[in-house]
Amino acid sequence: MNGGHVAESKGPRVDWQELTDLTQGRPFVVERVRLAGSGVVVEGQFETPQLAQLSVDDQVFVAAFVRSHGSIKEMERTFGVSYPTIKSRLNRIAEALDFVDTDPAPIGADVVDRLRRGEISAQEALAELERSR
């Protein structure tokens, strides 16, 4: 890091929150990873996962949301805030995360196979192929 600050953990593990506090929310890149138990060390530039890039408070909030099975009512009780406050924070966090498309456009071969089986019309196949471009 610039400014002469070097954080190295040779003894006890550095807590993730300590690292987040040290970086003060600025982006950082992990350059060295040691696999626990094997002693294997990998060096390179590794981007941290998106959830790890959130502030510690937001990480706690997301964990609480998952543990409450997405219950906003339970989140209201846990954090002592109103429904609009929970929704607002969820929206803010969601904007900070990239969307992962869990239903990608079908590839050409899939569309042709469905057309051959009579599952879709020629017009539907053309439309799907256009969308996948």
C-alpha positions, 0 to 999 in steps of 0.5 A: 500500500502507498504511504508505508503501511504494510499489513502482514499476518504471520501469527494469528489470523487478521480478522476480515473486519480489521482489513476492512477498517485498514482499507477504509472502504477503498478498493484493494487487490489480494496479491497472495493467497496461502492454502490452509494446511498445505502451505501452498502459496499462490501469488497474483492479483485476485479481486475480492468477491463482491460481498467482501467489497461491501462495508462491514455493516452491510455485510452484517446486514446481508448475513442477517437478511439471509439468516432471516430467510428474507423476512423483512418483518424479522429484519425490522425486529432485529435492527429496530427500524421500519420497513421502508428503511430495510427496503431502502438499504436492500436497494442500496446494497443491490445497486452495489452488486452486479446482477448474475444472470441465472437464466442466460439466453439459449445458445443456437443449438438449443434453439434449433433442437427445440424447433426440430422437436416442435416445441417452438415455431420458426418465428419463436426460434428466430426471435430467441436467436436474435435476443441471444446476440 
